[in-house]
Amino acid sequence: VPIVYNEVEMDLSEATYVVFDVETTGLSAIYNDLIQVAASKMYKGNVIAEFDEFINPGHPLSAFTTELTGITDDHVKNAKPLEQVLQEFQEFCKDTVL
C-alpha cells in the first residue's frame, strides 16, 4: 500500500497541514473501534484550528482501554457516531496536507 497519495511538489513551510492522533479500543482494524480523533491544523508552524472528538463505539469500554487511553465510558457514551466524526474530520482536513 502506498504511503503517499496525490504527491505534489510543494514547499511544506508554506503549506497548510494537519497533524492528527487517534485512540482506539485495540490494535485490530477488524475487531476494535476508533474512540477519539484529535488534530491540529497548522500554517507556518502555528496552530490555526483544532479538532477533537470522542466517538461512541456502541458498547462499554474495557478496563484495558480505559487504563491505556484514559478515556472512560463517560467520555464516549453521548459522543457522536463514527460516520459523523469521520465526515467532520474529512471536512476539517479539506485542502490540507496530512
C-alpha positions, 0 to 999 in steps of 0.5 A: 500500500502506498504511503503517499497519495496525490504527491505534489511538489510543494514547499511544506513551510508554506503549506497548510497541514494537519497533524492528527492522533487517534485512540482506539479500543485495540490494535485490530482494524477488524475487531476494535473501534476508533474512540477519539480523533484529535488534530491540529491544523497548522500554517507556518508552524502555528496552530490555526484550528483544532479538532477533537472528538470522542466517538461512541463505539456502541458498547462499554469500554474495557478496563484495558482501554480505559487504563491505556487511553484514559478515556472512560465510558463517560467520555464516549457514551453521548459522543457522536457516531463514527460516520459523523466524526469521520465526515467532520474530520474529512471536512476539517482536513479539506485542502490540507496536507496530512 
